[in-house]
Amino acid sequence: MVDAARAVCIVVVVLWHWTLSVTQRTADGTLVMPNPVHTVPGSWLATWILQVMPLFFVVGGYANLAAWERARATGTSGVRFVGDRLRRLLWPTAAWAAVWLAGEMIAAALPGPHRWMWQWFPGYLMPLWFVGVYGVLIALVPLTAALHVRAGPTVLAALVALLAGGTVLTRGDGLDAAAWPTAALVWLFCHQLGYCWRSADLGGRPLPVRAAIAAAGLAGLLVLTLCAGFPRSMVATVGAAESNLFPTNAAIAALAVFQLGLLVLAAPAARRLLGRPAVWKPVVAVNAIAMTVFVWHMTAYLVVVWVYEWSGHTLIDEPTTAWWAQRWLWLVGPLAVLVVLVAVFGRVESAARRSLR
């Protein structure tokens, strides 16, 4: 179930970036990737399902606690555990960064003006924030897992109280400096929520309990978005004064609870479905290359953008009928390139996994 949720999260992130980005050039040639949520009435509601980064951190918490419990049972030290988990995260990222830094150095050495990647396509660096935040949470697992064992749900309650305090300071008192510490607490809350999922076996609880989790998350979202002024969309939206994600706020924490509730509601049916080899094998395949897919999927997308432009086409800058009609191209094209990239660089992730055995 956890592996399937992780695989689905990766696939949703990739498909969102590829097919639901109105990628266009600004006047100075910069590539930007706004989404069409502002043009489709009610589409903000879809982001309550498709903005899966909170769920990804919840799943990560479950998986990291399971790995920590195995490590403790075999006498593995905390330092060794953290090093092993970080290796799986950082080796694929390092391979990706090395290739692009080498390309940047070569381009900078050529005659003529040079614009660095972060100047002309800042969206390309989107994977880095996730790697950084998730890496810190992995490093904290020995501490956060120990707190969970001692206090359990009390840790979640304390985090909720801190989030509430940070929200009041940020939105009520206008203290902008409190926004980023609050954002860090949100991701810690999501990760800790995964601990509770595993320890309490939430997927195996009676239906009313599982439904109550989803209802609590939904209630939190409704209060925050309808009464407290938080944006309804869980992704950045063109023309919006603020975003729930940057800096991350309490709405994302409520979304994590809601999405976990939906996941545990679906758990019995999902277990039966995953018992079929035809369903389980793709889940295993995606998880084996998850980090490779994550760090390289924007490269695959950029290659198709270049080919599209070099062939004489102009990127459509509005979600018109023609834009929607092209969605198949922005799925098939990047997918073909990603298959090649995974074939080359997936070996790095495989090597990282083998080194742990």
C-alpha positions, -999 to +999 in steps of 0.1 A: +000+000+000+028+024+009+048+015-021+018+020-043+010+054-028+047+065-034+045+053-070+012+072-076+027+104-061+057+102-084+035+096-115+011+125-105+039+150-100+055+141-134+022+142-153+012+175-137+045+191-147+043+177-182+007+181-192-007+208-169+019+235-173+013+264-197+050+266-205+059+298-224+086+323-230+086+357-214+099+388-232+135+382-221+134+345-232+129+330-197+108+298-196+080+299-171+054+272-162+021+286-149-008+262-146-043+267-160-061+265-126-071+302-128-089+296-162-111+266-154-139+274-129-137+251-099-105+234-109-089+245-076-108+216-061-088+191-082-056+204-065-069+190-032-063+156-048-035+162-073-012+183-051+004+152-037+036+165-021+020+165+014+010+128+009+045+121-004+060+133+029+034+113+049+043+082+029+080+090+035+074+091+072+057+057+072+086+042+051+113+058+072+098+046+105+096+011+090+132+012+079+143+026+113+125-002+132+143-027+110+176-010+116+171-010+154+162-047+153+195-055+135+216-032+157+223-007+130+235+027+144+216+059+138+245+073+118+246+043+095+209+044+091+209+080+081+238+075+057+221+046+040+188+064+035+205+096+023+225+076-002+193+065-020+182+100-021+214+118-030+232+095-055+206+100-082+204+137-074+242+140-076+244+124-110+217+148-123+235+178-108+269+167-122+256+164-157+239+198-157+268+216-140+291+202-166+268+214-193+266+248-176+304+251-174+308+242-211+282+267-221+297+294-199+332+288-215+318+293-251+321+328-267+291+351-262+268+359-234+257+332-210+226+329-188+226+303-161+199+277-158+183+293-128+181+326-147+163+313-179+144+283-165+140+285-128+113+258-129+139+233-138+153+234-103+120+225-087+132+190-076+159+206-054+135+219-027+121+185-022+155+168-020+167+194+006+137+192+029+133+154+027+170+150+033+168+170+065+138+149+077+158+117+070+187+131+091+162+137+119+146+103+119+166+089+149+153+119+170+118+122+156+112+084+158+124+084+194+099+112+202+072+093+184+079+061+205+077+081+237+049+105+230+030+092+199+001+115+190+012+140+216+040+150+192+014+157+165-006+177+189+024+198+198+032+204+161-004+215+155-001+240+184+032+253+170+016+256+135-013+275+149+011+299+167+032+304+136+000+310+116-012+337+140+022+354+140+024+353+102-011+362+092-025+378+123+005+399+134+021+403+100+054+388+112+068+376+078+099+361+095+077+334+111+065+321+077+095+299+069+099+283+104+061+275+101+068+260+066+094+237+081+070+226+108+044+217+082+067+192+065+078+178+099+041+174+107+034+155+074+064+132+081+053+126+117+018+119+105+033+090+085+047+076+118+012+076+133-002+059+102+023+030+106+022+027+144-016+029+147-022+008+116-047+034+104-055+014+072-067-015+093-090+006+115-128+004+114-145+024+087-157+052+110-122+058+123-108+060+088-136+083+076-131+105+107-095+112+096-106+123+061-134+144+076-110+161+100-087+170+072-115+182+050-129+203+079-095+219+084-093+228+047-128+243+046-122+264+077-088+276+065-099+284+029-134+296+034-131+313+068-094+322+074-086+335+039-061+309+028-060+303-010-084+276-022-059+262-047-031+240-033-008+250-061+005+285-071-021+302-093-017+331-118-029+363-103-031+350-067-016+372-040-002+342-022+004+305-024-002+278+001+030+260-009+057+288-010+060+294+019+042+262+030+014+270+054-013+253+076-035+245+047-009+220+034-009+203+068-047+200+067-044+187+031-020+160+044-046+148+069-073+148+043-053+129+018-041+103+044-078+099+053-087+092+016-058+067+014-067+047+045-104+047+033-092+031+001-068+007+019-089-025+019-098-022-017-063-012-026-048-043-008-070-066-029-061-048-061-024-048-053-026-086-048-028-090-085+006-094-102-004-072-131-009-043-107+019-050-083+047-054-108+044-018-122+044-005-086+077-023-079+091-010-112+083+026-105+096+025-070+129+010-082+136+042-103+115+067-084+143+092-076+157+089-111+123+097-126+118+126-102+151+144-108+152+138-146+116+143-156+121+180-161+151+174-183+130+151-205+104+179-207+130+205-216+144+184-244+109+182-260+105+220-255+138+225-274+128+202-302+094+218-304+109+253-307+137+243-330+112+227-354+096+261-359+067+260-334+059+286-308+048+276-273+012+284-267+010+309-238-027+305-229-048+273-221-068+276-254-085+248-272-053+243-292-033+240-260-056+213-246-054+195-279-017+192-275-017+175-242-010+141-257+022+155-272+035+167-239+028+133-224+042+111-252+073+133-260+088+137-226+079+100-217+100+088-247+130+110-236+126+099-200+127+062-209+162+069-224+173+089-194+162+063-170+180+036-190+212+056-186+210+070-151+188+045-134+219+025-128+230+051-103+199+045-082+203+007-086+239+010-074+228+030-044+203+003-035+228-025-040+253-008-017+228-011+012+226-049+010 
